[in-house]
Amino acid sequence: MSIERTIMAFAGFMVLLSLVLTATVSHHFMWLTVFVGANLFQSAFTGFCPAAMVMKKLGLKSEAEIAKAK
């Protein structure tokens, strides 16, 4: 799985998790949803994504790197 697809899956999971936590634990978990959305929005314009940097260090490859290897 590429970094790009992993980021989408991770962001979707975090949004769903924060919604469940908001409904069951505290309404303050809504801020986690806000943070994830804001991070996705800014990364679309800047290309800076802390989660992608962590995933790269864990050994995941980008779609470009996977295509180049084929």
N, C-alpha and C positions, 0 to 999 in steps of 0.2 A: 504494500500500500504506500502511496506517495505521501509526502508531507502535506501537499495541498488537500488531498482527500482526508487525511487524518485531522487536519485543522478543522475542516467542515464537520466531521463527525464529533470531534471534541467540543466545538462550539455548540452544536445541537444538543449534545448530552448535558452540557453545563446549563443551557437555557431550560431544558426539561427538569433537571435537578433543582434549579433555583425555583421553578414554579411549584414543584412538589413541596420543597421546604417552606416556601411562602404560604402555601395552603395549610400545611400541617404544623409548622413550628412557630414562625414569626413573620409578620408582614415586612420586616426589615430585609429579608432575603431577596426581596425584589431588586435591591441595589446590585446584587450579583448579576441579575439579568441586564440591568442598565450597563454595568461594567463590560460584560461580554459584548453587548451590542455596540457600545462606543469603541471598544477595541477593534471589532470587525470593521466598523466604519472608517476609523483612522488608518487601519492597515491597508484598506483598499486604495487610499490616496498616497500613503507614504511608503508602503512596502515593508514597514517595520512591524514584526509580530514576535513578541517574546516567546510564545509557545512554539513557533516554528524554529526559533533558535535552539530551544531545548530539544526539540525532536531531531534536529540536525545533529546535535551532539550525541544523541542516543543512537545514531546510525541510520535514521531514515533518509531516503533519497528523494529529491524532487522529481517531478514528472519529466523534466528535461534530462536529468541525469539517467533516469530509467530508460528513456527513449534513445539516448546516446549509447548506452550499453548494449542495446539490441542490434 
